[in-house]
Amino acid sequence: MTLRNLIRTLLFGSTLLFVANGAVLAAPLVVTVQGPETETDARYDYDHAVIHLALEKTRAEYGDFIIKETPIGQNTQRALAAAANGSYKNYVIKASANNELANLVGMVPFPVDLGIVGYRVAFASNKTKASLTSVETLEDLKKFNVVQGIGWLDTAILRHHGFDVRTIGDHNSMFRMVALNRVDLFPRGANELKAEWETHRSILNLAYDEGIALYYPLPRFLVTSKSNTELIERLNKGLIRAYNDRSLIALWQREYGSSIKFVKLGSRKIFRLTNPHISELDPAWKEYIFDPFTYDRTEQTTTR
């Protein structure tokens, strides 16, 4: 059974109403998560598993739960609007934390990706990949334009630092755009690149750069409607418990470890940028950031 199918079995197939002594117990909490944008989109599998883990860690205290997915096709911008508006019952998604986000949604202030998504490695065409070998400075890199998704905080960060960024709403189209040289770079998280390369490598002329990475702090929190105060409390408790007993770290390593090794961050030239959009966040999230340069699957070393 694949990891994706295992996650779906755990999430959606195990929790039903319970009957004891002829009486129906309290209905389980229904939590809605973001469905994939396309049939091949596996970007949210880890998020779903993290939400399940946090709810499981708090089951004894808060009760049983059921997790459901939204229909296929909802991009980041629409998902965030749905979370803010409470369009679905107890809708929880992952979003890049920023100063303005707290005005729109309720945030669970824990970086569920443990910070790895801030390391950005780019898809490019074979032609652009060859040109990148001459990049020595950040100013050299800024000569290449970038594509990002609508509603991504990365767009604002990169534009703040002088990059030419174009945005579109269809995730799959971004890979084709770089392969066709309609745009130069499509940066992805170091934890995302391997799986997306395996899914899209059949696209003619698609490649990924092997010499450069960008880094900027990009904590991603679970967010939901402000009215879901008990759910926010429950998820935060569950995440901290899972981190402290290392079950969250084990999940993170299973899902992301192979991609981190695949991109070989230690052999890349890394350009570090600031993120001006997180200055007002409580810095407590930094306690849970994982250092990928000391990553070792055997020792499972974390940096606090």
Backbone as a ProteinNet text record, in pm:
[ID]
protein_1_A
[PRIMARY]
MTLRNLIRTLLFGSTLLFVANGAVLAAPLVVTVQGPETETDARYDYDHAVIHLALEKTRAEYGDFIIKETPIGQNTQRALAAAANGSYKNYVIKASANNELANLVGMVPFPVDLGIVGYRVAFASNKTKASLTSVETLEDLKKFNVVQGIGWLDTAILRHHGFDVRTIGDHNSMFRMVALNRVDLFPRGANELKAEWETHRSILNLAYDEGIALYYPLPRFLVTSKSNTELIERLNKGLIRAYNDRSLIALWQREYGSSIKFVKLGSRKIFRLTNPHISELDPAWKEYIFDPFTYDRTEQTTTR
[TERTIARY]
85.3	0	88.3	60.1	139.6	111.5	205.7	186.1	56.8	28.4	-92.8	-217.7	-220.7	-337.4	-348.8	-231.9	-232.9	-290.1	-247	-297.6	-448.7	-494.7	-638.8	-716	-658.9	-725.1	-735.6	-627.4	-626.9	-723.4	-725.4	-804.1	-953.3	-987.4	-1127	-1200.3	-1129.1	-1194.9	-1209.9	-1168.6	-1158.3	-1253.1	-1315.5	-1392.5	-1540.7	-1621.7	-1767	-1836.7	-1966.8	-2043.6	-2032.4	-2025.6	-2015.5	-2147	-2186.4	-2308.4	-2272	-2316.4	-2287.4	-2414.9	-2451.4	-2571	-2694.7	-2697.2	-2812.9	-2818.6	-2720.5	-2724	-2615.2	-2647.6	-2550.2	-2466.2	-2334.7	-2246.2	-2240.4	-2175.8	-2164.1	-2102.1	-2155.8	-2104.6	-1960.2	-1877.5	-1738.1	-1726.8	-1619.8	-1591.1	-1562.3	-1629.4	-1603.2	-1506.2	-1390.8	-1289.1	-1271	-1273.8	-1259.3	-1120.4	-1056.7	-922.6	-924.1	-818.5	-812	-785.3	-875	-854.5	-751.2	-703.7	-600.5	-652.2	-557	-593.6	-616.6	-544	-558.5	-554.9	-581.2	-582.9	-446.8	-337.8	-203.1	-139.5	-212.3	-158.6	-153.7	-31.2	-13.5	42.3	37	100	39.8	-84.9	-152.6	-154.8	-91.5	-92.9	-29.4	84.5	151.2	63.9	1.6	-85.9	-197.7	-258.8	-367.7	-318.9	-199.7	-144	-110.8	-61.8	-30.5	-157.5	-262.3	-389.4	-443.1	-437.7	-482.3	-401.1	-269.6	-182.5	-216.5	-235.8	-268.3	-401.8	-500.2	-631	-622	-542.3	-525.6	-458.5	-360.7	-289.9	-380.5	-492.7	-584.9	-719.9	-727.6	-855.1	-910.5	-825.3	-873.2	-935.2	-880.9	-926.9	-1046.7	-1047.8	-1149.5	-1250.7	-1220.9	-1315.9	-1277.4	-1365.5	-1340.8	-1359.4	-1315	-1318.7	-1330.7	-1377.3	-1380.3	-1316.8	-1234.8	-1172.9	-1228.1	-1268	-1321.1	-1242.1	-1235.6	-1167.5	-1267.8	-1224.6	-1303.2	-1287	-1374.5	-1364.7	-1234.3	-1193.9	-1072.9	-1088.6	-979.1	-977.8	-965.1	-953.9	-950.2	-806	-768	-630.8	-612.3	-490.6	-456.7	-540.9	-558.7	-634.4	-779.1	-841.1	-979.3	-990.2	-890.2	-891.6	-880.6	-795.5	-779.6	-907.8	-972.9	-1100.4	-1205	-1208.5	-1304.2	-1277.7	-1149.7	-1115.3	-1159	-1136.4	-1173.9	-1325	-1398.2	-1543.7	-1618.6	-1545.4	-1611.9	-1702.8	-1661.5	-1745.4	-1769.8	-1674.9	-1688.2	-1679.6	-1736.5	-1738.6	-1596.9	-1554.1	-1421.6	-1313.2	-1312	-1217.3	-1078.7	-979.6	-841.9	-750.3	-669.2	-569.8	-435.4	-331.6	-200	-174.8	-120.7	-93.5	36.5	102.9	224.1	186.3	239.2	205	259.1	181.5	226.8	151.5	197.5	143.1	-6.6	-54.7	-195.2	-288.4	-230.2	-313.8	-404.1	-352.3	-429.7	-557	-561.9	-683.6	-792.4	-752.6	-845.8	-891.6	-800	-828.2	-773.5	-812.6	-751.8	-631.4	-518.7	-395	-353.3	-302.3	-238.2	-88.7	-27.2	106.9	221.4	214.1	317.9	359.3	489	533.2	531.6	422.7	400.8	502.8	565.8	670.3	808.2	814.4	939.2	1040	988.1	1070.1	1135.3	1126.8	1202.4	1154.8	1029.3	975.3	1037.1	1105.5	1174.1	1297.2	1346.9	1457	1396.3	1423.8	1356.4	1452.9	1412.9	1490.6	1402.8	1460.4	1377.5	1371.8	1251.2	1233.9	1268.8	1321.8	1361.1	1364.6	1382.5	1406.4	1553.3	1587.7	1727.4	1813.6	1760.5	1833.5	1859.8	1756	1773	1866.2	1856.5	1944.3	2090.4	2121.8	2259.2	2302.1	2209.6	2241.9	2266.6	2202.9	2216.4	2356.4	2433.6	2568.7	2659.3	2620.6	2702.1	2662.2	2560.1	2512.2	2612	2658.4	2751	2691.8	2600.6	2544.9	2392.7	2331.3	2185.8	2137.8	2214.1	2175.9	2177.7	2271.2	2271.3	2142.9	2101.5	1983.1	1856.4	1853.8	1734.5	1710.1	1805	1786	1691	1666	1574.2	1436.9	1331.4	1198.4	1143.3	1038.7	989.3	838.3	786.2	642.3	606.6	495.1	443	290.7	229.9	85.1	15.2	-107.5	-188.6	-213.8	-190	-213.7	-94.7	18.1	135.5	211.9	252.7	331.7	467.9	517	646.6	651.9	540.7	536.8	573.2	511.7	539.4	684.3	735.9	874	971.5	953.1	1045.1	1036.4	917.2	903.7	967.9	956.6	1020.7	1171.3	1229.3	1373.3	1412.4	1317.1	1349.6	1336.4	1272.8	1252.1	1130.2	1136.4	1022	940.5	821.9	740.5	607.6	572.7	443.6	360.3	231.4	145.8	37.7	9.2	-101.9	-171.9	-292.8	-373.5	-365.7	-311.4	-309.9	-171.2	-163.7	-34.7	37	-29.1	35.9	90.8	24.9	68.8	205.9	244.3	372.7	489.3	477.9	584.2	597.7	485.7	489.1	544	513	560.7	712.8	775	922.1	981.5	919.4	971	966.7	866.2	850.2	924	998.1	1073.8	984.5	860.4	772.9	801.2	863	912.4	1035.6	1126.4	1255.1	1253.9	1200.6	1215.7	1082.6	1065.6	950.9	1006.5	1034.5	1092.1	991.3	1040.3	959.8	1035.7	964.2	1030.8	1122.8	1233.1	1325	1253.4	1150	1071.2	971.9	950.9	849.5	908.4	1034.8	1087.8	1092.5	1137.2	1154.8	1023.2	918.4	790	733.2	749.5	695.5	778.2	907	989.6	946.9	923	882.3	746.4	659.7	526.5	529.4	622	618.4	739.3	827.6	951.8	926.7	808.9	777.7	753.5	741.3	721.9	850.4	840.9	956.7	1028.6	1160.1	1246.9	1237.2	1165.7	1161.5	1284.1	1345	1460.3	1448.6	1546.1	1552.9	1697.6	1716.4	1851	1916.6	2046.9	2119	2227.3	2237.2	2346.7	2309.9	2182.6	2142.6	2019.7	2007.8	1884.9	1864.3	1739.8	1703.1	1659.3	1679.4	1621.1	1560.2	1438.3	1378.4	1289.4	1280.7	1193.7	1049.7	988.1	853.1	773.4	745	666.9	525.7	482	346.9	265.9	153.3	65.3	-62.5	-127	-263.9	-355.2	-451.3	-542.8	-685.7	-778.9	-920.2	-999.8	-1129.4	-1212.9	-1184.3	-1186.3	-1163.5	-1261.4	-1378.3	-1480.4	-1447.3	-1353.3	-1320.6	-1214.8	-1245.3	-1144.9	-1103	-1197.6	-1162	-1078.7	-1109.9	-1033	-889.4	-872.3	-738	-659.2	-722.4	-657.9	-619.1	-711	-686.1	-569.7	-568.9	-462.9	-327.1	-323.3	-196.3	-141.4	-228.7	-186	-135.8	-209.9	-173.4	-40.4	-15.7	110.2	229	214.7	324.7	351.1	245.3	263.4	333	291.9	350.5	496.4	527.8	667.8	750.6	698.5	775.2	796.2	699.2	718.9	781.1	817.5	891	807.5	680	597.7	580.5	576.2	568.7	699.3	811.5	940.5	953.7	906.7	911	826.7	707.6	621.9	691.2	749.2	820.8	933.6	1009.1	1121.6	1075.4	967.5	915.1	868	804.3	745.7	848.5	940.9	1028.3	1175.7	1216.4	1358.4	1423.5	1357.3	1418.3	1434.4	1339.2	1349.2	1462.5	1480.4	1587.8	1723.3	1739.6	1864.5	1879.6	1769.2	1770.4	1820.7	1779.6	1816.6	1957.3	2017.8	2157.4	2184.6	2113.9	2129	2273.3	2344.7	2481.2	2577.8	2543.9	2632.9	2587.5	2486.7	2432.3	2480.1	2483.2	2504.3	2370.2	2365.3	2237.1	2234.6	2134.2	2112.2	2002.2	2033.9	1942.1	1873.8	1742.1	1659.3	1584.8	1545.6	1459.2	1313.8	1228.8	1084.9	1023.1	991.7	940.3	797	733.2	591	564.2	668.3	648.7	702.2	726.4	788.4	701.8	570.8	480.2	439.7	490	455.8	530.4	466.4	534.2	647	771.8	885.4	894.9	798.1	803.5	809	759.1	760.4	902.1	999.9	1138.5	1195.5	1135.9	1183.2	1171	1080	1048.8	1106.2	1200.4	1258.2	1368.4	1363.4	1458.1	1570.7	1695.7	1811.1	1841.7	1815.1	1835.4	1981.7	2073.2	2214.8	2270	2195.2	2235.2	2140.7	2064	1965.8	2035.5	1991.8	2044.1	1931.8	1888.4	1773.2	1796	1920.9	1949.9	1947.3	2017.9	2028.1	1904.9	1831.7	1711.8	1743.3	1847.4	1890.2	1805	1760	1687	1761	1740.5	1799.8	1691	1711.1	1613.6	1669.2
-119.8	0	124	220.5	341.9	428.6	522.4	613.1	690.8	734.5	813.8	733	606	522.3	489.2	471.3	444.3	562.5	682.8	803.1	812.8	788.4	798.2	694.4	574.5	471.6	514.5	569.8	613.5	729	821.2	942.8	919.5	846.2	846.7	714.2	611.4	483.3	423.2	496.6	428.6	477.9	591.4	648.4	653.1	585	581.3	613.8	625.7	643.7	517.7	535.2	422.9	407.7	280.5	251.6	168.2	210.5	137.1	129.5	5.8	-15.3	44.3	38	85.3	235	309.7	455.3	502	595.3	651.3	754.6	738.2	833.4	962.7	1061.2	1191	1172.9	1241.8	1231.6	1278.7	1212.4	1255.8	1392.5	1460.6	1589.8	1571	1645.4	1641.2	1753.1	1716.7	1812.9	1800.1	1911.4	1913.1	1961.9	1893.6	1931	1958.9	2021.4	2062.2	1944.2	1922.7	1818.7	1860.6	1767.9	1799.8	1895.7	1968.3	2062	1989.7	1878.1	1794.4	1647.4	1556.7	1413.9	1362.9	1424.3	1379.3	1462.5	1555.2	1647.2	1579.8	1555.6	1490.8	1587.1	1718.4	1816.8	1819.6	1776.6	1791.6	1663.4	1558.3	1432	1446.2	1514.7	1534.4	1617.6	1722.7	1807.3	1724.9	1639	1554.9	1461.6	1404.4	1313.3	1386.5	1510.1	1590.1	1622.8	1661.6	1692.4	1568.1	1455.1	1329.8	1299.6	1317.5	1289.4	1380.2	1509.4	1603.4	1569.7	1531.3	1493.5	1362.6	1270.7	1142.1	1160.7	1251.1	1275.4	1337.1	1392	1456.9	1386.5	1267	1194.5	1170	1125.8	1092.9	1213.8	1330.2	1452.8	1516.2	1512.6	1586.2	1497.5	1369.1	1280.2	1237.6	1158.4	1101.2	1204.9	1166.8	1261.4	1187.5	1259.4	1213.5	1323.6	1286.1	1383.4	1363.4	1474.1	1470.9	1568.9	1540.5	1627.5	1712.6	1833.3	1914.2	1857.4	1893.1	1842.8	1885.5	1811.5	1841.8	1976.1	2053.7	2171.8	2305.6	2309.3	2436.1	2480.1	2598.6	2645	2713.9	2758.8	2813.8	2934.8	3025.7	3147.4	3115.5	3026.2	2988.5	2912.4	2826.7	2750.1	2841.7	2942.8	3035.6	3114.9	3155.8	3227.8	3137.9	3010.4	2917.4	2894.3	2889.1	2872.7	2993.5	3111.8	3234.8	3246.3	3203.6	3218.9	3103.2	2998.6	2882	2813	2809.4	2751.7	2602	2534.2	2392	2373	2265.6	2239.4	2214.8	2299.1	2285.7	2268.1	2358.3	2349.6	2393.2	2306.2	2333	2317.6	2419.4	2410.8	2457.3	2435	2487.6	2613.6	2716.9	2841.7	2901.2	2977	3046.8	3158.4	3151.5	3250.3	3387.6	3490	3627.4	3723.7	3846.8	3947.3	3969.3	3959.1	3989.1	3870.1	3750.3	3630.4	3624.4	3671.2	3665.2	3749	3844.6	3924.8	3848.9	3743.9	3671.2	3539.8	3469.5	3333.6	3312.4	3200.3	3156.9	3070.3	3095.9	3025.7	2932.4	2815.7	2723.2	2750.9	2816.9	2874.9	2774.7	2670.5	2567.4	2544.5	2548.8	2533.6	2386.8	2343.5	2200.8	2138.5	2218	2166.7	2172.8	2220.3	2236.1	2322.2	2412.6	2514.1	2473.1	2346.5	2299.9	2363.6	2403.1	2457.8	2592.2	2656.1	2782.3	2767	2645.5	2618.6	2590.1	2677.3	2672.8	2631.4	2529.9	2476	2483	2524.6	2561.7	2457.5	2436.5	2371.1	2472.7	2423.4	2509.9	2426.2	2489.2	2416	2375.7	2288.1	2249.8	2369.8	2457.3	2576.6	2668.7	2694.4	2781.9	2718.6	2587.9	2518.9	2541.6	2535	2559.3	2703	2797.4	2938.5	2966	2890.8	2912.7	2880.8	2806.1	2771.4	2893.2	3001.9	3124.2	3218.8	3183.4	3270.4	3270.2	3387.3	3402.5	3482.5	3574.5	3664.1	3662.4	3718.9	3730.5	3817.4	3920.5	4005.7	3927.6	3836.2	3749.5	3667.3	3614.8	3529.2	3607.2	3734.8	3816.4	3843.9	3811.4	3829.3	3723.9	3620.2	3513.6	3539.6	3535.1	3556.6	3427.8	3443.2	3335.6	3323.6	3201.7	3180.9	3122.7	3167.7	3118	3114.7	3044.4	3031.1	3153.1	3173.2	3282.8	3260.3	3363.9	3355.1	3306.3	3275.6	3228	3345.9	3334.5	3440.5	3455	3349.1	3354.2	3469.2	3495.3	3601.6	3735.6	3768	3895.8	3902	3791	3788	3811.5	3740.9	3752.9	3890.5	3943.6	4078.6	4182.7	4164.4	4255.6	4262.5	4152.5	4146.9	4171.4	4215.1	4259.1	4155.6	4041.2	3941.3	3975.9	3940.4	3951.4	3823.4	3833.7	3716.5	3724.9	3616.7	3606.1	3502	3522.6	3429.8	3372.1	3243.1	3178.9	3087.7	3044.6	2968	2817.4	2768.2	2624.9	2567.8	2481.2	2427.5	2350.4	2262.8	2183.1	2267.6	2379.5	2463.7	2525.8	2541.1	2604.1	2520	2388.1	2300.4	2313.6	2322.1	2334.9	2470.9	2573.6	2707.6	2715.4	2655.6	2661.1	2570.9	2456.6	2366.7	2432.5	2517.2	2586.5	2720.1	2752.2	2878.1	3002.3	2986.2	3102.6	3178.1	3109.9	3169	3088.8	3148.8	3083.8	2981.6	3019.7	2938.2	2915.6	2795.7	2763.3	2706.8	2791.7	2743.5	2663.2	2552.1	2466.4	2439.1	2395.5	2361.4	2241.4	2239	2125.4	1994.9	2002.8	1884.9	1844.2	1928.6	1904.5	1859.6	1894.3	1882.6	1738.9	1645.6	1508.5	1448	1457.2	1398.8	1466.9	1597.5	1669.1	1639.8	1620.4	1580.5	1442.9	1350.7	1215.8	1217.7	1309.7	1319.1	1386.7	1483.5	1566.9	1550.1	1458.2	1446.4	1406	1355.4	1317.6	1439.2	1556.8	1679.1	1708	1717.7	1739.4	1869.1	1859.7	1974.2	2027.5	1955.9	1998.5	1944.9	2031	1992.7	2063.2	2040.7	2117.4	2156.8	2275.1	2325.4	2244.5	2220.6	2140.1	2217.2	2350.4	2423	2535.5	2576.6	2696.7	2666.3	2733.2	2731.9	2869.9	2906.6	3025.6	2981.7	3068.2	3040.8	3168	3153.8	3259.4	3192	3249.1	3188.9	3185.6	3068	3052.7	2956.1	2994.4	2904.8	2887	2762.5	2733.7	2676.9	2742.6	2706.5	2643.1	2563.4	2522.3	2639.2	2666.7	2777.9	2731.4	2800.1	2768.5	2894.4	2884.6	2999.6	3043.1	3172.2	3226	3169.4	3128.1	3078.1	2938.8	2870.1	2733.2	2732.8	2799.5	2818.4	2686.6	2596.5	2469.7	2383.4	2386.4	2309.6	2361.6	2492.8	2552.2	2507.5	2511.8	2468.8	2321.6	2240.2	2096.2	2065.5	2128.1	2102.6	2146.2	2260.6	2309.3	2212.9	2167.9	2070.8	1942.7	1896.6	1772.2	1781.1	1892.9	1910.1	1913.2	1985.6	1994.1	1857.3	1783.9	1649	1558.3	1567.1	1481.8	1518.8	1645.7	1687.6	1636.1	1651.7	1613.2	1462	1382.9	1236.9	1183.2	1274.1	1247.6	1179.6	1158.6	1098.3	1193.9	1324.3	1421.4	1423	1416.3	1414.5	1289.4	1175.9	1051.3	1062.7	1123	1143.8	1235.2	1343.9	1440.3	1372	1288.2	1219	1118.8	1046.9	951	1021.4	1135.1	1205.1	1288.4	1352.3	1451.7	1412.2	1312.5	1281	1250.3	1171.8	1134.1	1255.1	1349.8	1469.3	1559.4	1570.9	1654.6	1600.1	1468.6	1408.4	1424.4	1414.4	1423.5	1559.9	1667.8	1801.3	1843	1773.8	1797.6	1944.5	1992.9	2133	2169.2	2076.4	2104.8	2133.6	2093.3	2116.9	2234.4	2306.6	2417.9	2553.7	2648.8	2788.9	2842.7	2885.1	2927	3077.5	3141	3284.7	3303	3372.1	3387.1	3523.1	3519.2	3639.2	3655.4	3777	3800.5	3783	3762.3	3757.8	3872.1	3983.3	4100.2	4084.9	3974	3955.3	3874.1	3844.6	3766.6	3840	3969.9	4046.7	4054.6	4041.2	4054.8	3920.7	3810.7	3679.1	3654.5	3585	3537.8	3445.3	3474.6	3395.2	3254.5	3213.6	3080.4	2969.1	2992.9	2891.5	2847.2	2935.6	2904.8	2788	2759.1	2649	2515.1	2506.9	2379.4	2366.3	2453.1	2449	2342.7	2263.3	2154.1	2203.6	2171.9	2212.4	2102.8	2125.3	2019.1	1983.7	2071.4	2043.9	1946.4	1923.7	1821.7	1702.1	1696.7	1588.9	1453.4	1363.3	1226.8	1133.9	1048.9	963.3	869.3	826.9	732	797.5	910.2	978.3	1060.1	1099.9	1183.3	1304.8	1375.9	1492.9	1612.7	1685.7	1808.7	1925.6	2044.3	2165.9	2249.4	2285.7	2368.4	2508.1
0	0	0	-89	-93.6	28.1	56	168.3	152.6	30.1	8.5	40.4	-5.2	22.3	170.3	236.1	379.2	455.2	418.2	483.2	466.1	344.3	318.4	398.6	412.9	493	637.8	689.8	829.3	851.4	754.3	773.1	756.8	653.6	612.1	632.9	681.8	688.2	825.2	930	1058.2	1166.6	1149.7	1259.4	1224.7	1303.3	1282.5	1413.6	1409	1531.8	1617.5	1747.2	1838.1	1914.5	1940.8	2014.3	2136.5	2252.1	2375.9	2458.3	2497.8	2577.9	2511.5	2379.1	2305.2	2287.4	2338.5	2326.9	2230.4	2144.8	2051.8	2126.5	2120.8	2186.9	2108	2165.5	2099.1	1960.9	1862	1725.4	1721.6	1643.9	1633.8	1567.5	1598.6	1537.9	1389.9	1304.9	1161.1	1126.6	1072.3	1030.7	880.2	809.5	664.7	627.1	531.8	487.6	338	289.9	150.3	58.7	-37.2	-136.3	-239.3	-321.7	-421.2	-527.4	-588.8	-693.9	-826.5	-845.3	-963.7	-920.9	-1013.1	-982	-934.9	-983.4	-948	-837	-781.1	-681.5	-544.2	-495.9	-365.2	-260.9	-287.7	-198.8	-59.3	-44.4	84	166.5	116	189.8	327.4	333.8	462.4	555.8	503.8	585.8	647.4	566.2	616.1	725.8	704.8	804.8	934	924.1	1042.8	1120.3	1049.4	1115	1185.5	1117.4	1178.7	1304.1	1296.6	1411.1	1529.1	1503.6	1611.6	1676.2	1595.2	1649.2	1727.1	1677.4	1745.7	1881.5	1889.1	2014.8	2121	2078.9	2172.2	2178.3	2121.8	2117.2	2257.8	2350.5	2485	2554.1	2526.6	2592.8	2524.2	2388.3	2313.1	2241.4	2224.6	2160.6	2019.8	1960.2	1828.2	1717.6	1597.9	1486.9	1354.1	1254.8	1115.5	1031.2	933.9	844.2	703.5	641	504.7	418.1	287.5	192.2	115.1	77.1	-15.6	-157.2	-249.2	-386.9	-454.5	-553.6	-631.2	-703	-708.3	-794	-725.2	-594.2	-522.5	-500.5	-553.6	-537.2	-401.7	-374.5	-242.6	-205.8	-298.6	-270.3	-233.2	-306.9	-278.5	-147	-121.7	3.1	124	115.3	226.7	250.1	142.7	156.1	220.6	182.3	239.9	387.8	426.4	568.2	648.7	595.1	665	681	579.1	578.5	643.9	680.1	737.5	638.6	511.6	405.9	425.9	490.2	521	671.8	720.6	863.8	915.1	1011.6	1073	967	871	759.1	806	785.3	826.9	706.6	679.6	573.3	628.1	551.5	585.9	504.2	568.5	499.1	549.7	465.1	506.6	603.6	724.5	826.8	787.8	818.1	791.5	880.6	883.3	975	956.8	833.1	804.3	826	830.5	833.4	956.3	1070.1	1194.2	1187	1094.5	1078	1002.5	932.2	846.7	906.8	973.5	1019.2	1160.1	1219.7	1343.7	1311.1	1375.3	1343.1	1455.9	1417.9	1511.3	1499.6	1597.2	1578.9	1588.7	1507.8	1505.5	1360.3	1327.5	1187.2	1144	1083.9	1061	965.4	878.2	790	855.6	979.9	1053.8	977.9	893.8	827.6	698.1	658.5	541.4	411.7	405	279.7	245.4	341.9	314.1	226.7	211.1	118.2	-18.1	-115.8	-244.6	-355.7	-429.9	-541	-665.1	-779	-893.4	-1004	-1055.8	-1184.6	-1293.8	-1403.8	-1515.6	-1642	-1755.4	-1879.6	-1885	-1974.5	-1990.5	-2029	-2112	-2153.3	-2035	-1954.1	-1837.9	-1735.3	-1716.8	-1622.6	-1659.4	-1787.4	-1831.5	-1802.5	-1819.6	-1794.5	-1647.2	-1560.9	-1416.9	-1364.8	-1440.1	-1394.6	-1385.7	-1452.2	-1448.3	-1335.6	-1257.9	-1150.2	-1034.6	-996.7	-885.1	-770.4	-800.8	-700.2	-706.1	-603.5	-601.9	-717.5	-750.2	-863	-993.6	-1007.4	-1125.7	-1131.7	-1018	-1013.5	-1046	-1008	-1031	-1179.9	-1264.5	-1408.4	-1465.4	-1387.1	-1429.4	-1367.8	-1449.5	-1394	-1333.5	-1253.7	-1167	-1182.1	-1171.8	-1165.2	-1029.3	-972	-845	-852.3	-758	-758.1	-700.1	-742.7	-691.1	-541.9	-462.7	-319.1	-239.4	-303.9	-232.1	-173.2	-47.3	16.1	-50.3	-111.3	-180.2	-281.2	-347.4	-447	-385.1	-271.7	-205.6	-156	-104.1	-54.4	-169.1	-278.4	-390.9	-456.1	-470.3	-527	-436.4	-305.8	-210	-234.4	-277.3	-299.7	-445.5	-526.3	-660.8	-770.8	-743.2	-847.2	-931.5	-1058.7	-1149.3	-1134.5	-1072.8	-1043	-1117.4	-1183.5	-1250.6	-1175.9	-1168	-1093.2	-1184.1	-1163.2	-1231.1	-1131.5	-1164.8	-1071.3	-1086.3	-1198.2	-1224.8	-1195.3	-1096	-1051.1	-1161.8	-1232.4	-1335.2	-1449.4	-1478.6	-1590	-1565.2	-1438.1	-1407.8	-1458.6	-1450	-1498.8	-1650.6	-1719.7	-1865.7	-1907.3	-1829.2	-1862.9	-1860.6	-1758.6	-1754.3	-1862.7	-1888.5	-1992	-2129.9	-2152.9	-2280.9	-2285.4	-2178.7	-2168.9	-2172.3	-2126.9	-2114.4	-1984.8	-1891.6	-1768	-1729.7	-1653.5	-1630	-1516.5	-1400.5	-1281.1	-1210.6	-1157.9	-1072.7	-942.3	-842.5	-716.4	-634.8	-577.8	-492.2	-363.6	-260.1	-136	-155	-79.4	-87.4	-54.2	24.3	61.2	-47	-145	-247.9	-381.2	-407	-541.7	-592.8	-514	-562.5	-610.2	-529.1	-567	-691.3	-700.9	-816.6	-941.6	-926.4	-1039.8	-1090.2	-999.9	-1040.9	-1109.8	-1069.7	-1130.3	-1266.1	-1285.8	-1405.8	-1497.8	-1467.8	-1546.1	-1690.6	-1721.2	-1859.3	-1948.7	-1889.5	-1968.8	-2045.1	-2174.9	-2260.8	-2223.1	-2203.5	-2176.8	-2034.5	-1945.2	-1805.4	-1732.7	-1649.9	-1569	-1434.9	-1348.9	-1224.8	-1200.9	-1145.6	-1119.2	-1007.9	-1020	-922.3	-848.2	-870.9	-810.2	-715.8	-712.8	-638.8	-553.8	-441.7	-362.1	-302.7	-286.8	-211	-72.7	25.2	156.4	211.8	266.3	347.4	451	571.5	674.4	624.3	628.8	575.5	663.3	787.9	873.7	819.1	814.2	767.3	882.1	909.5	1019.3	966	1049.2	1020.7	1055.2	969.1	992.3	969.4	1034.2	1023.6	1056.2	1057.4	1092.7	1236.2	1260.1	1394.3	1496.8	1450.5	1542.8	1596.9	1536.2	1577.4	1688.3	1798.3	1903.1	1968.9	1993.1	2056.8	1962.9	1834.2	1737.1	1728.8	1729.9	1727.8	1849.8	1965.2	2090.2	2082.6	2031.7	2023.9	1929.1	1811.8	1715.5	1768.6	1836.1	1890	1995.5	2085.8	2187	2121.7	2022.8	1957	1884.4	1817	1744.6	1840.2	1949.4	2046.3	2108.9	2142	2196.7	2096.1	1969.8	1866.5	1840.8	1851.6	1836.8	1953.1	2074.2	2192.9	2202.7	2155	2159.9	2030.5	1939.7	1816.3	1708	1730.6	1625.6	1507.3	1533.3	1424.4	1345.3	1414.2	1346.4	1260.2	1312.5	1235.4	1108.5	1119.5	1003.4	903.4	952.4	867.8	792.1	859.9	797.2	692	721.3	623.6	496.8	514.5	400.6	324.8	394.9	332.7	325.2	402	410.8	277.6	193.1	65.3	-26.2	-21.6	-105.4	-58	73.3	126.8	83.3	88.7	41.3	-109.8	-181.3	-327.1	-375.4	-309.6	-358	-316	-221.7	-182.8	-150.7	-51	-13.5	20.6	82.7	125.8	13.7	-108.1	-221.9	-308.2	-264.2	-342.6	-291.2	-380.6	-343.6	-295.1	-169.2	-110.1	-90.8	-147.6	-130.2	-25.5	81.5	194.3	188.6	198.7	194.6	326.4	356.5	471.9	429.5	528.2	505.9	585.6	519.8	592.3	640.4	605.4	634.5	761.5	839.7	962.8	1086	1072.6	1181.4	1306.2	1291.4	1405.5	1467	1412	1466.2	1596.8	1688.9	1808.9	1764.3	1801.8	1752.2	1810.4	1893.6	1955.3	1851.1	1729	1624.4	1588.9	1612.3	1574.7	1654.6	1769.9	1853	1781.5	1684.7	1621.6	1479.9	1444.7	1311.2	1304.3	1199.2	1177.6	1087	1122	1041.6	939.7	810.6	711.7	689.6	731	709.9	813.3	920.4	1017.3	1010.3	900.4	886.7	878.2	961.6	960.4	1001.3	911.6	936.3	1053.9	1072.2	1178.7	1315.5	1326.2	1454.8	1487.8	1381.6	1399	1485.2	1447.5	1523.2	1485.3	1585.7	1560.3	1621.3	1561.7	1613.4	1678.6	1801.7	1873.1	1890.4
[MASK]
++++++++++++++++++++++++++++++++++++++++++++++++++++++++++++++++++++++++++++++++++++++++++++++++++++++++++++++++++++++++++++++++++++++++++++++++++++++++++++++++++++++++++++++++++++++++++++++++++++++++++++++++++++++++++++++++++++++++++++++++++++++++++++++++++++++++++++++++++++++++++++++++++++++++++++++++

